[in-house]
């Protein structure tokens, strides 16, 4: 029998009974606490007992001893994980010798609202903490020049870089970019940027087997 069950049922001697309530996550803070709406009132400073941050707007189980709200165990699902994956639904034309931030048309697993059509190149951090990012693109085949791709933060900080892959005459150039863990403050953003010097416009392929994408993964506070 678990200690939690013993506590909740009052079976541990001298322990205060534990009461389970439902609440709605209002916001999440960088110190591993969150604000929860319980019975129409917001309660701040609630620690969450899970490795994954609870998603604002979602329901949570709250444990209380009658005086202090001391733990949260939120209901989870795949689409609530803070790891949005942005992608395209068409080829993207990239001009010669031009740094081009890839624009996104759709995003998966984005219950946190990291992507916004008003800033279509961004995946923004909804929570201060530690992150990593991965991306993939494929340039159409062309015999000339090199190809580059990198992930940057806030328009300038390069976090991961694939430099100067030489093109093959008839083959597309596929590139995967990944970062180490890095810090983001709430509202910071990452982008995927590409460049080539083929001497003419090139496209990033979007077809049944290749789709440019960028994923931002929350690692924790």
N, C-alpha and C positions, 0 to 999 in steps of 0.2 A: 504494500500500500504506500503511495507516494506521500512525502511530507506535505505537499501542497493540499492533498486530499485531507490529511489529518488536521491541518490548520483550518481548512475551510469548514470542516465538520465539527470543529471544536474538540477533537480527540487528543490534542496535545495539552498536557496539564499546564495550567497557568498562562496559556497562550490566549491572546484575544481572538475571538472568532473572526474569520475572514469573510467579507461579503463581496460578491461578484456583481458588478454593474456594467451596463453598456454606456458608451459615450461615443462622440464623434471627434476625430482628430481635427483640430483647427489649424495648427501650425507646428513645425518642428524646428528646434533650435540646435546650434552647433555644439552645445555642451551635453548632448545625448539626452535631452529632455524634450517634452512636447507640451503643447497646450491642448486640453481636451474639454469639449463642451459636454457638461453633465447636467441634465435636467434644465437646460436653457441658460446655464451659467458657465463661463469659461474658467477652467482651473489650470494655472500655469505651473511649470516646474515639475511635471510628471515624468519620472524616468521610465523609459521603455525597455522591457526585458526581452530583447530580441536582437539578432545581428543585423536585421534589415530595418531601416527607418520606416516608421508607419506613414502611410500616405495621407496627406490632408484631405478631408472630405469623406474619409472612410470610417467604418464602424470599428470600435476596439472593445475588448474586454478590459475592465478595470478592476483591480483588486484593492480593497481597503479594509483596514482594521477598525473602521468606524470613526477614526480621527484623521488619519493621513492617507492620502491616495499615494500608494508607494510603488505601483508597478503597472505596466501596460503590456498586454499581449494582443497585438493587432491581428485581425483576420487577413490572411495573405492570399494572393493569387498571382499567376505568372505576369499578368499585365500591370500589377502594382509594384513590381520590382523596379528600382530606380536604375534602369539601363536602357534608355530609349535608343532605337536604331532608325536613323533617317535614311531615306532612299529616294531614287528618282523614278519617273515613269516615262522618260523619253531620253534620247541622246542629248548630250550637251556639247555645243560647239565651243572650242577653246582657241582663241586667237594666238598667233605666233608670238613668242617671247613676251607673253603677258601673264602675270600672276593672276590666277582666276580662282576665286572662292566658289566652291561647288554649291549650287542652289538645290534645295531639297523640295520635294513635292508631297511627301508623305512620311509618316513615322509610326513605328510599331512600339507597343509597350510604353506608352507615354502618358500614363495616368497623372504624372507629376507636371505635365505641361511644359516640358523642356523646349519644344519646338513651337514656333509661331510663324505663320505665313507672312507676317509683316517684316520679319527678319529671316528670310528663308535659308540663309547660309549658316545660321547659328543653331547649336544645341547649348542651352543655358543651364547653369546649375541652380536648382531650386533650393539648395541647402548647402551651407558652408561645410566643407569637409575634404576628404581625400578621394581622388578619382583616378581613373585611367581611361584611355580612348583607343579605339582601333578603327581602321578605315580600309577600303579597297576600291580601286578604280581600274579600268582597262581602256587604254588609248587604242584607237583604230590603227591598223597596220600602215606604216610609212617608212621608207628606207632611210630618211634623213634625220639627223639631229639626235637629241637626248630627251628623256622624259624625267620629270621630277614631281614629287608629291610630299606634302608635309601637313601636320596638324599643328595649329597655332591657337594660343589662348589670347583673348581680348585684342585680336588684330595684330599682335606683334610677337609674343613669346612663342618660339618654336619648341614644341614638346616632343615631336617625333618626325623623322625626315628620311626619305629615300632619295638619294642624290644621283642625278645624271646617269640613268640607265640608258644605254645606247639602243637605238631602235633596230629592229630586224625588218628586212625588206617586205616580206609578205605576212608577217605575224603581228598580231596585236601585242601590246605591251601591258602586262598585268602587274599591278603594284599593290602591295599590302603595307600599310603603315601602322605602327603600334607605339605607344608611349610607355614609359615607366609611370609609377604612381606620382601624382602631383597634387598640389593644393589648389582649391578654388574657393572663393568667397561667393556667397549667394549673389546671383545675377551675373557673375563672370560667364564667359561663353567660349566654346571652341568651334573651329571651322576646319574644313579640309580644303587645302589650296593645291592647285596643280599648275604646271608650266611645261612648255616644250619649245623647241626651236627647229621644227620641221621645215620652216620656210613658207608654210601655208597653214590655213586653219586645219585643225584636227578635231575629231569628236571623241568624247568619252562614250563608249558603247553602253547601251542599255538594251538587253534582249533577254531571251528566255533563260540564258545561262549566266549572264553577267549583269550586275546591277550595282552602280556606284552606291556605297553606303558609308555611314559614319555612326559609330556607337559610343555613347558616353556611359561609363560604368561607375556607380558610386561604391566606394570601398568602406566607408565609415567615417566617423568624426575625426 
